[in-house]
């Protein structure tokens, strides 16, 4: 068990992740649980902490018995349960991969990915997210994929032209040096 308290500009963030070295698993990578501190909800949080006398008793008993390892569980439960109470709502989850991607930086789009592709991708995602009819999703996907194909073709054509220009200029330079 680990609990990290990170002070950020947005407030206190309690990171309860158990696995620091993460590798994506084929079936999914799991979720990381975090608590976000909201100063305006602090009174409700304190009330929720004080109301949970059962976990407080377990924690105090473990401390009295000098069982430090045993005291961690009720302490963690006390913090998490109070944060999840209605009116407090300081809990959130995110996938482990999302956290790692944010640390490494966002992935860049390929060089051929045009503004039109980005606009159609956003449109397709909005159609899917809004739960529109199947034919609307198919049409949005079809438009997006056609745009991607056009952009890829245009990019390949441009690269080929640049390569051929360089090749012809090298041949011309070589030919002028020989003569």
VMD Tcl script that draws the C-alpha trace (Angstrom):
set ca {
  {0.00 0.00 0.00}
  {1.22 3.47 -0.76}
  {-0.27 6.89 -0.33}
  {1.41 9.96 -1.79}
  {0.35 13.50 -1.05}
  {1.24 15.78 -3.92}
  {0.70 19.49 -3.53}
  {-0.36 21.07 -6.81}
  {-1.76 24.46 -7.72}
  {-5.22 22.91 -8.01}
  {-5.00 21.54 -4.47}
  {-4.03 18.37 -2.65}
  {-3.94 15.13 -4.61}
  {-3.70 11.82 -2.77}
  {-2.33 9.17 -5.11}
  {-3.23 5.69 -3.91}
  {-1.59 3.76 -6.72}
  {-0.02 0.47 -5.78}
  {2.07 -0.11 -8.88}
  {4.76 2.38 -9.85}
  {6.26 0.40 -12.77}
  {3.35 -0.13 -15.14}
  {3.24 -2.06 -18.40}
  {0.05 -2.28 -20.43}
  {-1.57 -5.68 -20.26}
  {-3.32 -7.18 -23.31}
  {-6.70 -7.16 -21.55}
  {-6.40 -3.59 -20.30}
  {-4.18 -1.74 -17.95}
  {-6.48 -1.09 -15.02}
  {-7.28 2.07 -13.19}
  {-5.56 4.31 -10.72}
  {-7.60 5.73 -7.86}
  {-6.98 9.30 -6.71}
  {-8.50 11.79 -4.31}
  {-8.77 15.43 -5.31}
  {-8.86 18.01 -2.54}
  {-11.56 20.67 -2.85}
  {-11.22 23.37 -0.17}
  {-14.88 24.38 -0.48}
  {-15.92 20.83 0.50}
  {-13.60 20.59 3.51}
  {-16.41 20.97 6.08}
  {-18.35 18.08 4.53}
  {-15.14 16.00 4.44}
  {-14.40 16.66 8.13}
  {-18.01 15.76 9.01}
  {-17.68 12.48 7.07}
  {-14.40 11.69 8.85}
  {-15.92 12.37 12.27}
  {-19.05 10.35 11.50}
  {-17.12 7.13 10.80}
  {-16.47 6.13 14.43}
  {-16.04 2.44 13.55}
  {-12.92 3.00 11.41}
  {-11.62 5.58 13.89}
  {-11.92 2.97 16.63}
  {-10.09 0.35 14.56}
  {-7.30 2.85 13.82}
  {-6.96 3.92 17.46}
  {-6.91 0.29 18.63}
  {-4.17 -0.61 16.14}
  {-2.09 2.37 17.30}
  {-2.71 1.44 20.96}
  {-1.55 -2.12 20.19}
  {1.49 -0.65 18.37}
  {0.49 -2.47 15.19}
  {1.62 0.11 12.65}
  {1.02 -2.14 9.62}
  {-2.45 -2.99 10.88}
  {-3.22 0.74 11.40}
  {-2.62 1.54 7.71}
  {-5.74 -0.23 6.48}
  {-8.30 1.61 8.65}
  {-6.52 4.92 8.07}
  {-6.62 4.46 4.31}
  {-10.24 3.32 4.45}
  {-11.18 6.29 6.62}
  {-9.64 8.76 4.15}
  {-11.14 7.08 1.07}
  {-14.64 6.50 2.50}
  {-14.93 10.08 3.69}
  {-13.84 11.39 0.28}
  {-16.47 9.26 -1.46}
  {-19.41 10.34 0.71}
  {-22.28 12.22 -0.98}
  {-21.65 15.93 -0.79}
  {-17.89 15.42 -0.61}
  {-17.20 13.66 -3.96}
  {-13.43 14.03 -3.94}
  {-12.73 10.67 -5.60}
  {-11.77 10.04 -9.20}
  {-10.22 7.27 -11.26}
  {-8.15 7.31 -14.39}
  {-6.54 4.59 -16.42}
  {-2.91 3.90 -15.70}
  {-2.04 4.48 -19.33}
  {-3.66 7.92 -19.36}
  {-1.47 8.97 -16.45}
  {1.66 7.71 -18.17}
  {0.76 9.32 -21.49}
  {0.25 12.65 -19.76}
  {3.72 12.35 -18.21}
  {5.42 11.51 -21.49}
  {3.50 14.13 -23.44}
  {0.70 13.80 -25.91}
  {1.28 11.72 -29.01}
  {1.85 13.78 -32.12}
  {-0.28 13.29 -35.19}
  {1.54 11.94 -38.24}
  {2.85 14.53 -40.71}
  {0.17 13.71 -43.26}
  {-2.67 14.32 -40.75}
  {-4.30 17.51 -42.03}
  {-6.67 20.00 -40.40}
  {-9.50 18.42 -42.36}
  {-8.62 15.00 -40.88}
  {-8.60 16.47 -37.38}
  {-11.96 18.18 -37.90}
  {-13.56 15.00 -39.27}
  {-12.06 12.92 -36.44}
  {-13.57 15.31 -33.88}
  {-16.91 15.13 -35.70}
  {-16.82 11.32 -35.78}
  {-16.02 11.15 -32.06}
  {-18.85 13.56 -31.24}
  {-21.30 11.46 -33.27}
  {-20.21 8.29 -31.44}
  {-20.22 10.00 -28.02}
  {-23.68 11.48 -28.53}
  {-25.13 8.06 -29.39}
  {-26.55 8.99 -32.77}
  {-28.02 6.41 -35.14}
  {-25.83 3.73 -36.70}
  {-26.09 5.22 -40.19}
  {-24.85 8.62 -38.89}
  {-21.85 6.94 -37.26}
  {-21.09 4.99 -40.44}
  {-21.30 8.14 -42.55}
  {-19.05 10.13 -40.20}
  {-16.54 7.25 -40.12}
  {-16.64 6.95 -43.91}
  {-15.92 10.69 -44.34}
  {-13.10 10.58 -41.79}
  {-11.43 7.53 -43.35}
  {-11.71 8.99 -46.87}
  {-10.03 12.17 -45.65}
  {-7.23 10.15 -44.06}
  {-6.68 8.20 -47.28}
  {-6.57 11.41 -49.36}
  {-4.10 13.02 -46.97}
  {-1.85 9.96 -46.92}
  {-1.84 9.79 -50.72}
  {-1.08 13.50 -51.06}
  {1.74 13.23 -48.51}
  {3.26 10.19 -50.23}
  {3.01 11.97 -53.59}
  {4.75 15.02 -52.14}
  {7.54 12.90 -50.59}
  {8.02 11.06 -53.88}
  {8.29 14.37 -55.76}
  {10.83 15.71 -53.26}
  {12.85 12.49 -53.48}
  {12.82 12.56 -57.29}
  {13.87 16.24 -57.34}
  {16.81 15.46 -55.07}
  {17.73 12.46 -57.20}
  {17.61 14.50 -60.43}
  {19.67 17.32 -58.89}
  {22.30 14.82 -57.69}
  {22.41 13.24 -61.16}
  {22.79 16.69 -62.72}
  {25.58 17.59 -60.28}
  {27.33 14.30 -60.95}
  {26.91 14.74 -64.70}
  {28.34 18.29 -64.57}
  {31.35 17.14 -62.52}
  {32.13 14.34 -65.01}
  {31.99 16.65 -68.02}
}
mol new
graphics top color blue
foreach p $ca { graphics top sphere $p radius 0.5 }
foreach p [lrange $ca 0 end-1] q [lrange $ca 1 end] { graphics top cylinder $p $q radius 0.2 }
display resetview
